[in-house]
């Protein structure tokens, strides 16, 4: 059983040695452990430091592509190097490396496809009250949308089985955390949360430039994934709301018309007609997008078969 621990990095020459020193060298049930650093176009000595510290594989981009791209690139590189289990952790030493043993245990026991480290959010001192509340709210929304039992959706400390890593696709350019959970739920993967510890803060988060930006991008990701993986429900619900609004206005016009006051309610009749047509066409769109979703699932199955053939070679 081969474990590869991947670490996406962008200008992490100072924190990377601390992170690497905290990683385990052996875990019961794991035959070999390797480290893989994804150098995401760093302008400092990140790649050089990684090699100096004995990292087995240093890969990456010449230019910065963002965390989501680096994460996916790392998964593919780990798979091509024969990883049976892949663990993703951050280069800022946020997560306790010794908890990787607990992170991979559900996969070793064949009880999970994906394991997500649950941080003690309420006790993390460098998290503001607003950030703690948003983390809790975001995790609740992702849990509802994905149908999983995840407790800490933004956590980047997670483990993947080989099958799960092959199956995941990331469309977002911002981050992979929310999207992969929603996608895992739609693909019926077993996602298990495991409590993990965190270390002292080495530097401010680069992913969260501001609370407003983080909320906006997270909401956009959730809505996009819901449209992609539940298009029929999304467009049918939206169409039904619009159609019922038009129907209600139509009843209002009919009521006043029967009372002999219909001439003064023409605006309601016009708006009702517009809303009824919009609602009807949106509901028709639900059937079209559902057909597209079927084609997407077929393409994903072909993609998975091709990836298995490619990586198993």
Secondary structure as UniProt FT lines:
FT   STRAND          2..9
FT   TURN            13..15
FT   HELIX           16..21
FT   TURN            28..29
FT   STRAND          32..40
FT   HELIX           46..52
FT   TURN            53..54
FT   STRAND          57..61
FT   HELIX           67..80
FT   TURN            81..82
FT   STRAND          85..90
FT   TURN            91..92
FT   HELIX           97..99
FT   HELIX           100..108
FT   TURN            109..110
FT   STRAND          114..118
FT   HELIX           121..123
FT   TURN            125..126
FT   HELIX           129..146
FT   TURN            153..154
FT   STRAND          158..161
FT   HELIX           162..167
FT   HELIX           177..186
FT   TURN            187..188
FT   STRAND          191..195
FT   HELIX           211..229
FT   HELIX           231..258
FT   TURN            259..260
FT   HELIX           262..265
FT   HELIX           266..312
//
